[in-house]
């Protein structure tokens, strides 16, 4: 389900915006700076400070959507799947160790981990490409807009 480019974008960007549904039916959108690939069919994020997101999932609203976008090239992916909250057990322990090793997040900061089984993944592409712009042109405009310059080109 998660191909190499999807994994690259999620791993490189780290920030995913997770949409859940509140018990009253209203939407909840929350940035998750720990979003990462768990395996070929799952994403995971750490609950550092996500009370509404966790409450929504634990209330039975298990379907979530995660958007991860590279803001410079203005491309990314939207992932939809079923979420589960893990506060203990083997998956929880493995995730705590992985977040510590890969991100330097101390396990005591993590209240729970959320595993998302991906059921659908679609590309997100900005309308900035509708005029025929290339990725290099969009990147150049974005870097200029944000007042940035690339020191090295990513692989």
N, C-alpha and C positions, 0 to 999 in steps of 0.2 A: 504494500500500500504506500509506504513512504519511499520514494525513489531517492537517488543520490542527491539531486538538486534540492529537493524538499529538505532533506537532512542538513545539507550545507547551509541553506538559508536560516533554518531554525537554530543551528549551532552557531553560526556567525552573528546572528542578530540578538539572540537570547531573550529579547523582549517580545512577549506575545500578549495580545489583548484578548482576554477571555470573557465571552458573553455567556451569562446564565439567566435564568428566569426566576424572579422572586415569587414567593407564595401567592402574592396578590396579582400575579401575571405581568408585572412591570419588568422591563429589562434591567440587567445589571452588567455593566462593562467595566472590567478592571485590568490594568496592566500588570503583567507578571514577569518580572525581570529574571526569573529563574527557569523560564520555559526551556526545555531541552528534549532531545530525542531519547526515548528509553530503549526502543528496539524498532524493528521494521513496521510495526503496527500500532505503536503507542508513543504519545508524548507524555511528559511529566512536568509538574512544577511544584515548588516548595511553598507551603503556606507559612509565610513569614508574618503577614498582616493582611489576611484575606477573609475577614469575618463574614461578610455578606455572601461572597462566592461559596464558601464552605457551607454556610447555612442553607443556601439554595440547593446545593447538591444533596446535602443530608436530609433536606425536606422532601426529596424524591424527584426533584427536577434534574435528572441525570444527563440530559442532552446539553452539550456545550458546543460553542464554536470558538475557535482560536484563530486569530489573524496574526500573521508574522510577515512584516514587510521591510525590505531594505529601503530606507527613506531617501537614499541617494539615487539609486537606479529606479526607484518607484515600482518595484515588482516584488511579489511574494506569494504567499499561499494562504488559503482559508481551509481550515480543518474542522470537520464536524465529527463528534463522537460521543461515547458514553463515558462519563466520569465516575470515578470511585475514590473515596477519601480513605487514606490509610494512616492510622495513628500508631500502629504497632505491627509486629509480624515481620516475616522475612523480607517482603518487598519494602516496607518502611525502613528497615535497617540497611538494606542495600542502597536505597535512595539517599539516606542520611550520609552514608560513607561516600557515595558518588558526589554529592553536593559539596562535601568537605574537601575531597581530593581534587575535583575539577574546578570548583568555584571559590574555595576557601571559606565556605559558610559553616560556621560552627553548629554542630547538631542541636545544641540546646536552643538555638534561635528558631528552629523549624518546629512548628506546632503539629503539622501533618504534611503528607505529600498527596498530591492528586494525580492519579494515573488516568489518562484518557485513551480509550480504545478508539482509534480512528476508523470511521466508517465511510467517510467521504473526504477527498482532498481535491481542491480546485485551485488553479492559478489565479492570482490577483495581478492585474496589469493596469497601470494608471492611464487615464485618457491622454496623458502627455505624449503617448505614442501614436495617437490617432492622426496626427499631422504627418506621419511618416518618419518621425525622428528615430534615430538609432539609439541603442542603449548608451553608447559613448556620448551622444549629444545630450541626452537626458541627464546623464551623470555630470557632464560639464556644467549644464544650467543649474543643477541642484547644488553642486559645490560652490558655484558663484553666488547663488541665492543665500546660502548659509555662511558665506565668507570663509569657506574651507579650501584646503588644497591637499591633494593626495601626496603622501611622501613615498609610498610604495604601492604598487598595484597588487591587489589580492590575487592569489592563484586561482 
